[in-house]
């Protein structure tokens, strides 16, 4: 796509840092919760794709995992917010070893990109 043309897709990259010793638990928590909701959203046609990736660069310790979500248009999450909130409200949070997000990690950075 040439610079200045209207975007057709948007991506959100959400970087998370695990609390010390909780890297695997954070990964599992994101899969059981965030990706479970993203799967429902994709089934409903709200998302095009989603991924959970681990940081493979041991020298970069700023983040441990990144969630990448592809949206159908440049509005990104804003374009599906109301419908996604219904999914979030229906979701039953799954704890990992009795721990939730506050104990396992935190979002350290979020980026919105368009093509």
N, C-alpha and C positions, 0 to 999 in steps of 0.2 A: 504494500500500500504506500502510496506517495505521501510525503509529509504534507499535512494540512487537510487531507481527506477525512471524511467522517469515519470514526472508529466503528467496527462491527462487533468486536468482542472486548470484554474487560476481564482482567485477572486480579485477584487479591492474593498477595503473599503475606501470610501471618507467621512471624518468627516467634518461637517460644523457647524459653530457657528453663530447664528443669532445676528444681532445688537439688542440692548435692545428694547424690546417691539415688535419685528418683528418675533417672533418664528413661529406663524401661517402663516404669509405671506411668510416667507422663505420656509416653508413646501409646501405651495401651488405653489410657484414659481418653486421649484424643480419638483413637479408633472407635472405642465403644460409645462415645458421646457425639463429638463433633461430626465424625464421618458417618455415623448412623443417621444423623439428621441430614447431612449432605446427600446421602444415598436416597432418602425419601424425597428431597428436593429435586434430585436428578430424575427420579421416577415420575415426578409431577411436571417435568419439563422446565423447572425453574433454573437449573444449572446445566451447563454442558459437560463439565468434568470436574474432578477434584482429586487431589493427591496428598499424601502425607510422606514427607521425605526426611531422612536423618542427615545431619551434618556429617559429611565424610572428611572434612578438613580439621584435623586434630589441633592445628595451630589457631583456628578461629573458634574461640570459646564463647563468643557473644551470644550464640544460640545453639540449641540442640536439635530442634525439629522445625520444619516449616510446613504449613498447610497452604496448598495452592488451589484456588477455586477459579474456574473459568465460567464466566457468565455469557449469556447469549447476546448482550448488547452493552454499549458503553455506560449504561447506568449502573452496572455492577449490582452490588447488594441493595442499593437504594431502589432498584427496579423490582426487587422481589421481597423487600422487607416485610410487608404486611402478610404475604403468604408464608414466608419463612417463620414468622412469629407464631403462627398457628402450629407449625411443626414443632417448634421449640416448646410451646406450652404442652403439647401432647407427649413429649419425650420424657421418659423416666430416667433420671440421671443414674449412671452406673459408677459406683465408687470402685477404686482399685485398692485392694488391701485396706479398705475403710477410709481411703483418702480421696479428696476431690481436688479440683483445680488449685485452690489457695495453698494447699499443702504440697502439691506436686510441681508446680511451676507457674510461670507468668508469661504474658505476651510482652516481648521486648521491642517489637517493631512491626508495623503493618505498612504495606505498599500497595497502591492501586495502579495498575498498568493497563494501557489500551493498545490495540493494534491499529 
